[in-house]
Amino acid sequence: MDLLTLSLRKEVILRTLVSEYISNANPVGSATIARKYNLGVSPATIRNEMAELEEEGYITHPHTSAGRIPSDKGYRYYVECLMEETELPLAEKRTIRHQFHQAALEIEQWSRLAAAILAHCVENAAMVTQPKATPCHFKRVELVSLQEFLILLIIVLQEAKFKQQMLTLEEAVPQEELTRIANRMSAEFNGLTTWDIGRHAPGASFLEEQVQRTVTNLMAMEDQETFEDMYIDGLRNLFSQPEFAHSGRLLELLRLFEERRTFRNILSYALSGEGVQIVIGGENPEDTMKEFSVVLTQYGTANKARGVLAVMGPTRMRYARAISSVRYLSSLMNELLEGVYR
């Protein structure tokens, strides 16, 4: 998304408009900004600046309303350039830590509690996956001839799991050649992750390339299963937001939460980078998520186990609060899991 640096006056107006809309969920007019915020300029000047902000795509107006609301681009500029990041108050951190110390010493209980606490902190929905040993690591591959043009590919992972898939060949390959290819790849890829194997140059023959591609696909599917054990809390918070007050919108939301695949795709964002990730509205790859924002991050221990913490709400989200809540819960879960895997 192309974000050009705005003038100081436009930044002040955009920050004010975003803050006002997040607080009240009502379109914001120039008269409201002039009356409630002493910006030192006339309503006419504010109106002209807002018109330019709309032309540049940072704000928009719903239907025939005289007021304006932030666009996805406006929220992105706000998050990256205007928002003041904060930490949770010390008293709140102590309360959260005390809740975890009272919980049973079980990872499943920690994940459930983290979802409940996050939902309460941000007054929206929260999703927490149980930590799993990811990414998976390759151990060996076996290729077994079944018929003249059909082989069975089996990969064994270091996590004591295996995956298998049938492959159709363009020409018959003797078992001796299949064994040679399998032995070479087993030695070359031993201990590597999906990403590491994907960086290797494809095999010299079409069959070797086909085997390597199938191995990475099967391992990627195993990595995605990180999100199977997911706890969701705070749906009532989400349903009570004015954006979803219409009964038809509530049904859409219910269908969305019944289809967990959507969330698995969104949560994979956390595995693509370090720190807190923010996905705003139309930046979501899933059409059903275009009116939502998600703030998420990984937690866990290096090379042992990791999961994902996320909060989800309308694009009119208190981003600073969501970021600080996700960041603190992640650091706390890191501490707890380091004690388990020490």
C-alpha positions as CSV (number, residue, x, y, z in Angstrom):
1,M,0.0,0.0,0.0
2,D,1.5,3.3,-1.1
3,L,1.7,5.7,1.9
4,L,3.0,9.1,1.1
5,T,4.0,11.4,4.0
6,L,1.2,13.7,4.8
7,S,1.6,17.3,5.9
8,L,1.6,18.0,9.7
9,R,-1.9,19.5,9.6
10,K,-3.3,16.5,7.6
11,E,-1.7,14.1,10.1
12,V,-3.3,15.9,13.0
13,I,-6.7,15.9,11.3
14,L,-6.4,12.2,10.3
15,R,-5.3,11.2,13.8
16,T,-8.2,13.1,15.3
17,L,-10.7,11.6,12.9
18,V,-9.5,8.1,13.5
19,S,-9.5,8.5,17.3
20,E,-13.0,10.0,17.2
21,Y,-14.4,7.3,15.0
22,I,-12.8,4.5,17.0
23,S,-14.4,5.9,20.2
24,N,-17.9,6.6,18.8
25,A,-18.4,4.6,15.6
26,N,-20.1,7.6,14.0
27,P,-18.9,9.4,10.9
28,V,-16.9,12.5,11.8
29,G,-17.5,15.9,10.3
30,S,-15.3,19.0,10.2
31,A,-17.5,20.9,12.6
32,T,-17.1,18.1,15.2
33,I,-13.4,18.2,14.9
34,A,-13.3,22.0,15.1
35,R,-15.7,22.0,18.1
36,K,-14.1,19.2,20.2
37,Y,-10.4,19.7,19.3
38,N,-8.7,23.0,19.4
39,L,-6.6,22.6,16.2
40,G,-6.1,26.4,15.7
41,V,-7.8,26.4,12.3
42,S,-11.3,27.2,11.0
43,P,-13.9,24.5,10.1
44,A,-13.5,25.6,6.5
45,T,-9.8,24.8,6.5
46,I,-10.5,21.5,8.2
47,R,-13.1,20.7,5.6
48,N,-10.7,21.5,2.7
49,E,-8.0,19.3,4.3
50,M,-10.5,16.5,4.7
51,A,-11.6,16.8,1.1
52,E,-7.9,16.3,0.1
53,L,-7.5,13.4,2.5
54,E,-10.5,11.7,0.8
55,E,-9.1,12.3,-2.7
56,E,-5.9,10.7,-1.5
57,G,-7.8,7.7,-0.2
58,Y,-7.2,8.1,3.5
59,I,-10.8,8.7,4.5
60,T,-14.1,8.0,2.9
61,H,-17.8,8.8,3.5
62,P,-20.5,6.2,4.0
63,H,-23.6,6.7,1.9
64,T,-24.9,10.3,2.0
65,S,-23.5,11.2,5.4
66,A,-21.8,14.5,5.8
67,G,-19.2,12.9,8.0
68,R,-16.1,10.9,7.1
69,I,-14.6,7.6,8.3
70,P,-11.1,6.2,7.9
71,S,-10.4,3.9,5.0
72,D,-8.1,0.9,5.3
73,K,-5.3,3.1,3.9
74,G,-6.1,5.7,6.6
75,Y,-6.0,3.1,9.4
76,R,-2.6,1.8,8.0
77,Y,-1.2,5.3,8.0
78,Y,-2.5,5.8,11.5
79,V,-1.0,2.5,12.8
80,E,2.4,3.0,11.2
81,C,2.9,6.8,11.5
82,L,0.5,8.4,14.0
83,M,-0.4,6.0,16.7
84,E,1.4,6.2,20.0
85,E,2.2,2.7,21.2
86,T,1.6,2.0,24.9
87,E,2.1,-0.8,27.4
88,L,-0.5,-2.3,29.6
89,P,-0.7,-0.6,33.0
90,L,1.5,-2.3,35.6
91,A,-1.5,-3.2,37.8
92,E,-3.2,-4.9,34.9
93,K,0.0,-6.9,34.1
94,R,0.1,-8.0,37.7
95,T,-3.5,-9.1,37.6
96,I,-3.0,-11.1,34.4
97,R,0.2,-12.8,35.8
98,H,-1.7,-13.7,39.0
99,Q,-4.5,-15.3,36.9
100,F,-1.9,-17.5,35.2
101,H,-0.3,-18.5,38.5
102,Q,-3.6,-19.6,39.8
103,A,-4.3,-21.8,36.7
104,A,-3.4,-25.4,36.5
105,L,0.1,-26.2,35.2
106,E,-1.2,-27.4,31.8
107,I,-0.5,-25.9,28.4
108,E,-4.1,-26.4,27.3
109,Q,-5.3,-24.4,30.3
110,W,-2.8,-21.6,29.6
111,S,-4.1,-21.3,26.0
112,R,-7.7,-21.2,27.1
113,L,-6.9,-18.6,29.7
114,A,-4.9,-16.5,27.3
115,A,-7.9,-16.3,24.9
116,A,-10.2,-15.3,27.7
117,I,-7.9,-12.6,29.0
118,L,-7.2,-11.2,25.5
119,A,-10.9,-11.0,24.7
120,H,-11.5,-9.1,27.9
121,C,-8.5,-6.7,27.3
122,V,-9.5,-5.7,23.8
123,E,-13.3,-6.1,24.1
124,N,-13.3,-8.1,20.8
125,A,-12.7,-11.7,19.8
126,A,-9.5,-13.5,20.6
127,M,-7.9,-16.6,19.2
128,V,-5.1,-18.6,20.7
129,T,-3.6,-21.8,19.3
130,Q,-2.0,-24.5,21.5
131,P,1.8,-24.5,21.0
132,K,3.1,-27.2,18.7
133,A,6.5,-28.2,17.5
134,T,6.8,-26.3,14.3
135,P,8.1,-26.1,11.7
136,C,8.4,-29.8,11.2
137,H,11.8,-31.3,10.2
138,F,12.6,-33.8,7.5
139,K,14.1,-37.1,8.4
140,R,13.9,-39.3,5.3
141,V,11.9,-40.2,2.3
142,E,11.0,-43.6,0.8
143,L,9.8,-44.3,-2.7
144,V,8.0,-47.6,-3.3
145,S,7.0,-48.9,-6.8
146,L,3.4,-50.1,-6.7
147,Q,2.7,-50.4,-10.4
148,E,4.5,-49.6,-13.6
149,F,3.6,-45.9,-13.5
150,L,2.5,-45.5,-9.9
151,I,4.7,-45.1,-6.8
152,L,4.1,-44.4,-3.1
153,L,6.0,-41.5,-1.5
154,I,6.5,-41.7,2.2
155,I,8.2,-38.9,4.2
156,V,9.3,-39.5,7.8
157,L,9.6,-36.4,10.1
158,Q,11.9,-36.0,13.0
159,E,8.8,-35.3,15.1
160,A,7.9,-39.0,14.9
161,K,5.3,-38.5,12.2
162,F,5.0,-39.6,8.6
163,K,3.1,-38.5,5.5
164,Q,2.4,-40.3,2.3
165,Q,1.0,-39.7,-1.2
166,M,0.6,-41.5,-4.4
167,L,2.6,-40.2,-7.4
168,T,1.8,-41.0,-11.1
169,L,4.9,-41.2,-13.3
170,E,5.2,-40.3,-16.9
171,E,7.4,-43.3,-17.5
172,A,8.3,-46.5,-15.6
173,V,11.2,-46.2,-13.2
174,P,12.8,-49.3,-11.7
175,Q,12.8,-49.7,-7.9
176,E,16.6,-49.5,-7.8
177,E,16.5,-45.9,-9.3
178,L,13.7,-44.9,-6.9
179,T,15.8,-46.1,-3.9
180,R,18.9,-44.2,-5.2
181,I,16.8,-41.0,-5.4
182,A,15.3,-41.5,-2.0
183,N,18.7,-42.2,-0.4
184,R,20.2,-39.1,-1.9
185,M,17.4,-36.8,-0.9
186,S,17.3,-38.4,2.6
187,A,21.0,-37.5,3.1
188,E,20.7,-34.0,1.5
189,F,17.5,-32.9,3.3
190,N,18.0,-34.6,6.7
191,G,17.0,-32.1,9.5
192,L,15.8,-29.4,7.2
193,T,12.5,-27.5,7.5
194,T,9.9,-26.9,4.7
195,W,11.4,-23.5,4.0
196,D,15.0,-24.9,3.8
197,I,14.1,-27.6,1.4
198,G,12.2,-25.1,-0.8
199,R,15.4,-23.1,-1.2
200,H,17.3,-26.0,-2.7
201,A,17.6,-26.2,-6.4
202,P,15.1,-28.6,-8.0
203,G,16.3,-32.1,-8.8
204,A,18.1,-32.9,-12.0
205,S,15.3,-35.0,-13.4
206,F,11.5,-34.4,-13.7
207,L,10.9,-37.2,-11.2
208,E,13.3,-35.7,-8.6
209,E,11.7,-32.3,-9.0
210,Q,8.3,-33.9,-8.6
211,V,9.4,-35.7,-5.4
212,Q,10.9,-32.6,-3.9
213,R,7.8,-30.5,-4.6
214,T,5.6,-33.2,-3.1
215,V,7.8,-33.4,0.0
216,T,7.6,-29.6,0.6
217,N,3.8,-29.6,0.0
218,L,3.2,-32.4,2.6
219,M,5.5,-30.7,5.1
220,A,3.7,-27.4,4.6
221,M,0.4,-29.1,5.3
222,E,1.9,-30.5,8.5
223,D,3.1,-27.0,9.5
224,Q,-0.4,-25.6,9.0
225,E,-1.9,-28.0,11.4
226,T,-0.4,-25.7,14.1
227,F,-3.8,-24.0,14.0
228,E,-6.0,-27.1,14.5
229,D,-6.2,-26.7,18.3
230,M,-7.6,-23.2,18.5
231,Y,-9.5,-21.5,21.4
232,I,-11.8,-18.6,20.6
233,D,-13.2,-16.3,23.2
234,G,-15.1,-13.0,23.2
235,L,-17.6,-13.6,20.4
236,R,-20.2,-11.7,22.4
237,N,-17.9,-8.7,22.4
238,L,-17.6,-8.9,18.6
239,F,-21.4,-9.4,18.1
240,S,-22.1,-6.3,20.2
241,Q,-20.1,-4.0,18.0
242,P,-22.4,-1.5,16.1
243,E,-20.9,-2.6,12.7
244,F,-22.5,-6.0,13.2
245,A,-25.8,-5.1,14.8
246,H,-27.9,-6.1,11.8
247,S,-29.2,-9.7,12.2
248,G,-28.0,-10.5,8.7
249,R,-24.4,-9.5,9.6
250,L,-24.6,-11.7,12.7
251,L,-25.4,-14.7,10.6
252,E,-22.4,-13.9,8.4
253,L,-20.3,-13.7,11.5
254,L,-21.6,-17.1,12.8
255,R,-20.8,-18.8,9.5
256,L,-17.3,-17.2,9.6
257,F,-16.6,-18.7,13.0
258,E,-18.0,-22.1,12.0
259,E,-15.5,-22.2,9.1
260,R,-12.2,-22.5,10.9
261,R,-10.2,-22.7,7.6
262,T,-10.5,-18.9,7.2
263,F,-8.8,-18.3,10.6
264,R,-6.0,-20.9,9.9
265,N,-5.1,-18.9,6.7
266,I,-5.1,-15.6,8.6
267,L,-3.1,-16.9,11.6
268,S,-0.4,-18.1,9.2
269,Y,0.6,-14.4,8.9
270,A,2.1,-14.7,12.4
271,L,4.6,-17.3,11.1
272,S,5.8,-15.1,8.2
273,G,7.5,-12.5,10.3
274,E,8.8,-11.5,13.7
275,G,6.9,-9.4,16.3
276,V,3.3,-8.2,16.2
277,Q,1.6,-8.4,12.8
278,I,-1.4,-6.2,11.9
279,V,-3.7,-7.1,9.0
280,I,-6.3,-4.4,8.2
281,G,-9.5,-4.8,6.3
282,G,-8.9,-5.4,2.6
283,E,-5.3,-6.5,3.4
284,N,-6.9,-9.8,4.5
285,P,-6.5,-12.5,1.8
286,E,-9.9,-13.9,2.6
287,D,-13.0,-12.1,1.2
288,T,-15.0,-12.8,4.3
289,M,-12.5,-10.9,6.4
290,K,-12.4,-7.6,4.5
291,E,-14.3,-5.7,7.2
292,F,-12.1,-7.0,10.0
293,S,-8.7,-6.2,11.4
294,V,-6.4,-8.8,13.1
295,V,-3.5,-8.2,15.4
296,L,-1.4,-11.3,16.0
297,T,2.0,-12.7,17.0
298,Q,3.8,-15.9,17.7
299,Y,4.7,-17.2,21.1
300,G,6.7,-20.1,22.3
301,T,10.3,-21.3,22.5
302,A,12.9,-21.5,19.8
303,N,13.1,-24.9,18.0
304,K,10.7,-26.4,20.6
305,A,7.1,-25.3,20.3
306,R,5.2,-22.3,19.2
307,G,1.6,-21.0,18.8
308,V,-0.2,-17.9,17.8
309,L,-2.1,-15.2,19.8
310,A,-4.5,-13.0,17.9
311,V,-7.3,-10.5,18.4
312,M,-10.0,-9.8,15.8
313,G,-12.4,-7.0,15.5
314,P,-13.9,-4.5,13.1
315,T,-11.4,-2.2,11.4
316,R,-12.5,0.4,13.9
317,M,-10.3,-1.3,16.5
318,R,-8.3,0.2,19.4
319,Y,-5.0,-0.8,17.8
320,A,-2.7,0.5,20.5
321,R,-4.6,-1.5,23.1
322,A,-4.7,-4.6,20.9
323,I,-1.0,-4.4,20.2
324,S,0.1,-4.0,23.8
325,S,-2.3,-6.8,25.0
326,V,-1.0,-9.3,22.4
327,R,2.6,-8.4,23.0
328,Y,2.3,-8.8,26.8
329,L,0.4,-12.1,26.6
330,S,3.0,-13.4,24.2
331,S,5.9,-12.5,26.5
332,L,4.1,-14.2,29.4
333,M,3.4,-17.4,27.5
334,N,7.0,-17.4,26.4
335,E,8.1,-17.4,30.0
336,L,5.7,-20.2,30.9
337,L,6.7,-22.4,28.0
338,E,10.4,-21.9,28.7
339,G,9.8,-23.4,32.1
340,V,8.2,-26.4,30.5
341,Y,10.8,-27.1,27.8
342,R,13.9,-26.1,29.9
